[in-house]
C-alpha cells in the first residue's frame, strides 16, 4: 500500500512506504524515519477503524518532526555524555555522517537538500493519514494536521482538508467491512474552530497566496456550520430572553398593580407592562445597535453602507480575516496606505467589494477625515 499521495497544489513523492523505509533519501536518521513510517502504517494498514489515540500519535510524530525541521525545537547546551534524542540525532546529522571538519563549508547545501526531502516525507505522510477513509477527523486531529503543515510551509492542501472535515463520511467502528454514515456539513458541531482557521490563514499569508487565503476563509468562517454555531453560542440566550421577556414582564406588572389603589388593577397592569416593555426594548435596541456598528477593531476593511446590522454581526469574523489579509498584502506604514498597486491588490479590492465590504474607505484614512 502506498504511503505517499499527491497533495493539492504540491509535489509529493510517488514512492511507497516500504521503498521509503528501505531506501531513505530524506537525510533523516533511519530510526526516526522508520518510526514515523511505522506509526503511519499502523493507521493506513489497519483492517478496522483505527483508534483516535493511534491517529493522534502518528500526527503528533509528524508535528514533532516539523518543529525540528523548522528549528523551533533547539536543544539546550548539554554535556557530551548526555542521552541523545531523535531531535538531537536529526540536528547532529552532519556529525553522524562522519564528514571532516575541513568540508564544513559544503554541508549547508547538502543539509538543505536533505531537509527538503524530509519536509516532503512528513508533509505527504500527514496528508495520507488524515485523508484515509478509515480516519475520523476530530478537532484535535485537524489542529495537529494544520499545525504540522503550517510549520512545514505546505498549506495548499488546507481547503481540501477543511472541506473534508465537514463532509467526510464517518466510519462506524466495529463493522466488517467498515460501514460509513453521511454527515451533515451544516450542523453546528461541524464548524471549524476559530483558532484553527486563523492558524491556517497565517500559513497561507506566509507564502503570499491570495486565492488560498480566500479559499480558507470560505471553508471556515463563511461555512453555514460556523454561522449556525456562532448563533447558538452567542445569540441563542439573548434571543430566548427577548422572546420570554414579555411574559416575565407581564407577570411582574400584575404583581406591581396589586400594590396601588389609584386605578383599576387591569389598567394598572397594562400601564406597568407598557412602561417596563418600553424601557427594556429601548435599552436592548441601543445595545444591539452599539454592538453591531462598533468599528474600533476595524483596520483597512469596513462594511459597505446598507449592510444589515445582523449580517455585520454574523459575518464579523469573516471581515476580521479579510482585514488581516489586506494588512499582509498592503503597506505597513499608515502614511503609504492607499498607494498600493498591482494585479494582486486590485484583485483583493474586487473580492472585498463582492462581499459588501470596502477596502480603505476614504473618509476613514489618515488626513481624510
Secondary structure, DSSP 4 states (H G I P E B T S, - for coil): -----PPTTS------HHHHHHS--S-S-HHHHHHHHHHHHHHHT-SSPPPHHHHHHHHHHHHHHHHHHTT---PPP--TTSPP-HHHHHHTHHHHTT--GGGHHHHHHHHHHHHHHHHHHHHHHHHHHHH-TT----HHHHHHHHHHHHHHT--TTHHHHHHHHHHSPEEETT-SSPEEE---TTSGGGSPPHHHHHHHHHHHHHTT-HHHHHHHHHHTTTSHHHHHHHIIIIIHHHHHHHHHHHHHHHHHHHHHHTT--SS-HHHHHHHHHHHHHHHHHHHHHHHHHHHHH--TT-SSEEEPTT--HHHHHHTHHHHHHHHHHHHHHS-SSGGGTT---SHHHHHHHHHHHHTTEEES-GGGSTT--
